[in-house]
Amino acid sequence: MKIQSELNRLLKLTGPILIAQLTHMMMGVVDTLMAGRVGATDLAAVAVGSAIWTPLTLLVFGLGLALAPVISHAHGENDLAAMPRYLQQSLYTCIVAAFLTGGLLYFAPQFLELMTITPEFRAMTLKYLNFIFWGLPAFVLYVVLRNYCEGVSHTMPSLVIGVIGLLVNIPVNYIFIYGKLGMPALGGAGAGLASAIVLWAMAISFLIYVMTAIRYREMRPFRRFYRPDWDEVMYFLRIGTPISMSLFFETSLFAAVAILIAPLGEIMVSGHQIALSITSIVYMFPLSLSMAITLRVGFALGAKQYQDAIGAYKLALVVGLSFATVNGLGMWLGGSFLARLYTSNQEVIVLAAQLLGLAAIFTVSDTFQALSMGALRGYKDTRMPMIITLVAYWPLGLTIGAIFALTDWIVPAMGAAGFWIGFISGLSVAAVLLTLRLLRVHKAYISTV
């Protein structure tokens, strides 16, 4: 493996994925900003509605991610004829998951009844969910087609269509939230309708692209239709369900901490939220690099270039940890400056800067575990990583965080900083265990040569 050429391939894959991820993040920011201008109830409805919608779609998203390594293996083997079949079986799998998601969404009213909120707030949140629900079929198609393109190491469509989504999102939010061009003013609920329209715009854009682009001439996904093959559907379920669960364990950990911090007061909550917002932006790079390494490892394994697979991972590790070190130093040295971009409250700034100092360690561990996880997906190994993340994030990370944050058992209660020590502990253990798992899986591949 030539290091320079592999580095170029890796960065060429990572760049478009990174920009695509940032455009998705910006869509959420646009929804929040535009709904917030209407009123507090509308802003809260968007926040709670998206907090319900996002976890429910993780099953579809995780199953869609399973397609990328399958396609990259086939691409490495030059088995172009099999790719449309894999895509359609993945689509059937995600459709099944979408029915489950829709079924769970049906119980949203009962869930909201358990919350102590005003009737107006509850009604607005339900309207948001009812509108965004119509984007679920588009979300399925978008996720599958995106992973199909990325599976053949073609990530530029993700960038272009992500930008299209953002450009559509702004005017349709304006129209439906504020009631322009003769449309009724829907307030926060309008952000749900806008999101559904954006999902359809992105899905249709992807569909038009893969049906017309010259590079997909030999592997157009719908040149012929395949009936559901339940063995292959189960295969995608076996790979994709653990991915979904791993994503759920991570997102639910941060949600649980947000709930546990809430009684500690507004200063604690605000400082934690600022630090989390900054680290979430920084995490977009290792996340994108992780998705890229899945593709490079999958391609190398399909081509039976086993040493290139582990070599690509090691190179990604050097790139990712270099980035994490620079960003960690930036958060440690410039924490106060970054916090002032969010607030002028000095107490919040001091706390956020303290948490960003801890995040300097957090981001290194997070990068390590993300890249090891991405490489394991390239090997189609997802069940054991799911178990590792469950144990590392919840029984270990959350417990350690709660002990340091809320009790005097070891040191005086540290508040939010204690939970960040829990994050560091859980992610560090996950990083070590996932790396050991990767080395073991790679050794098993080598033994088959």
Secondary structure as UniProt FT lines:
FT   HELIX           3..36
FT   TURN            37..38
FT   HELIX           40..56
FT   HELIX           58..65
FT   HELIX           67..76
FT   TURN            77..78
FT   HELIX           80..82
FT   HELIX           83..105
FT   TURN            106..107
FT   HELIX           108..113
FT   HELIX           119..133
FT   TURN            134..135
FT   HELIX           136..151
FT   TURN            152..153
FT   HELIX           156..178
FT   TURN            181..182
FT   HELIX           188..212
FT   HELIX           214..219
FT   TURN            221..222
FT   HELIX           230..261
FT   HELIX           262..264
FT   HELIX           266..302
FT   TURN            303..304
FT   HELIX           306..340
FT   TURN            341..342
FT   HELIX           346..378
FT   TURN            379..380
FT   HELIX           383..391
FT   HELIX           392..398
FT   HELIX           399..406
FT   HELIX           416..447
//
